[in-house]
């Protein structure tokens, strides 16, 4: 999968349609954390994706690695 990111002056709403896999959902959630105007369709409802959503939604400046 090749993805190019370009900075745009005025964010537009973009919809990412994915297959529903955990991996694609987690990658899309990371993109959404960087570009808030992204909407995700057909995301996974797995525990892993829920945890990723929680992680990218937290307002922390530093992410502490696993111990």
Order of alpha helices (4+ residues) and beta strands (2+ residues): beta-alpha-beta-alpha
